[in-house]
Amino acid sequence: MEDIYDVIILGAGPAGLSAGIYASRAKLKTLILNEGTVGGQVILTHEIANYPGVETTNGFQLINTMKKQANDFGCTIKANLNITGINLSDKIKEIEVNGTDKYRAKTVILAPGGKPRTLNIPGEEDFKGRGVSYCATCDGEFFTGKEVVVVGGGNSALEESVSLAKYASKLTIVHQFDHFQALPHYVDMAKNNPKINFIMSSELREIYGEASVKKVKIENLSTGQESELKTDGVFVFIGYSANVGKVADKVSLNSRTEIIVDKNMKTNIDGVYAAGDCIEKRYRQVTTAVADGTIAALSASNYLMNQNN
Amino acid sequence: MLMTNLEHVESADAHKKVLEENENVMICCGRMGPMCLPVYDIMDELKDTYKNVKFLDMDFDSPDAHVIRNAPECAGFMGLPFTMYYKNGKAVQATTSIQNMDQVNSILDEQFGKPE
């Protein structure tokens, strides 16, 4: 008979890895399953200067250390896989991976984090790397002297726009609202840049091109009128959402589709906990994710102890 | 400087040597950016599965990275990383921007054969 894990953790960001460290150090048989790259969003952070006890570091280094700690305590980590089935309702939980492999556990900690929003419009996937980008720092130089569209209105969108304007000949920010969510400082920087134009209350509907992006279709949300804009590139910075798609019909969520947990990180299902950016909370920091993961692991450990007694 | 668990290609000479000494080679040329890190991570995961393939990365900003930046297979690429697949020293496929595990697996299987 296959082994049953004490804890399966879905997600390998700071919350999932912290839960893995605590659970495996408590001698629980622990498995972390992660759909993408180990580390989650923090791995992209160039500088982390406010993680207590650690002088300035970067996300990659911090995550590599967490991963090593988890491994050293005996935690198994499997990443870059596809979770194809989740059964949380029975006493023994079951997770199916890649449509074939099944893993069973007495408790599950959900730590899937957040994921960048995409436009989900025709042309976006087809022109990825050929005009559609999600990183100005990475790809900005490919648009030197070219016209680009930036989608979004938060801090990232405006900050990245100013950065992109160093390369682009003309930059148009398309934002769905009539005002920006970004801090005034970022808005002022963008508004004071002569290369940057604004199309407000509008959304992209389609991206067209041949070998690379040539134009976009834009809908004015106030009037419903559609227009086309010639462009060489589309940069997408429309924020993150809780990555709860695969458990949305299994645990209780709030109106913002965040997992509802109690102070012990317990969900509405016995033996199922959640931690990190996927849960209902106000502040999303590495430190809060680590704290959530710690509490979830200790709660799972306590649950298992009570089950055994 | 790339901080990954992969072997790095540090120069054009090293690039040439790797291609001469290995039948099947995958090199991801990028930065420590959001589109690049997932590809490095996938390659790290696959190292033990595809033992017939040499997995490496190369810093896109290294001057010698012109061996990939300016490769004909990468013409028109506008998104990092540029990922090259070589068989017997010749480029057989190239991709631009982020790729997922299925996409990388599919290319490796097609170009170098499925792992035993």
Boltz contact constraints between the chains, C-beta under 6 A:
constraints:
  - contact:
      token1: [A, 37]
      token2: [B, 37]
      max_distance: 6.0
  - contact:
      token1: [A, 37]
      token2: [B, 38]
      max_distance: 6.0
  - contact:
      token1: [A, 37]
      token2: [B, 41]
      max_distance: 6.0
  - contact:
      token1: [A, 43]
      token2: [B, 37]
      max_distance: 6.0
  - contact:
      token1: [A, 44]
      token2: [B, 34]
      max_distance: 6.0
  - contact:
      token1: [A, 60]
      token2: [B, 3]
      max_distance: 6.0
  - contact:
      token1: [A, 80]
      token2: [B, 42]
      max_distance: 6.0
  - contact:
      token1: [A, 80]
      token2: [B, 45]
      max_distance: 6.0
  - contact:
      token1: [A, 80]
      token2: [B, 101]
      max_distance: 6.0
  - contact:
      token1: [A, 128]
      token2: [B, 97]
      max_distance: 6.0
  - contact:
      token1: [A, 129]
      token2: [B, 79]
      max_distance: 6.0
  - contact:
      token1: [A, 129]
      token2: [B, 96]
      max_distance: 6.0
  - contact:
      token1: [A, 129]
      token2: [B, 97]
      max_distance: 6.0
  - contact:
      token1: [A, 130]
      token2: [B, 78]
      max_distance: 6.0
  - contact:
      token1: [A, 131]
      token2: [B, 78]
      max_distance: 6.0
  - contact:
      token1: [A, 133]
      token2: [B, 79]
      max_distance: 6.0
  - contact:
      token1: [A, 135]
      token2: [B, 33]
      max_distance: 6.0
  - contact:
      token1: [A, 135]
      token2: [B, 34]
      max_distance: 6.0
  - contact:
      token1: [A, 135]
      token2: [B, 35]
      max_distance: 6.0
  - contact:
      token1: [A, 138]
      token2: [B, 33]
      max_distance: 6.0
  - contact:
      token1: [A, 138]
      token2: [B, 35]
      max_distance: 6.0
  - contact:
      token1: [A, 138]
      token2: [B, 80]
      max_distance: 6.0
  - contact:
      token1: [A, 139]
      token2: [B, 79]
      max_distance: 6.0
  - contact:
      token1: [A, 142]
      token2: [B, 78]
      max_distance: 6.0
  - contact:
      token1: [A, 211]
      token2: [B, 76]
      max_distance: 6.0
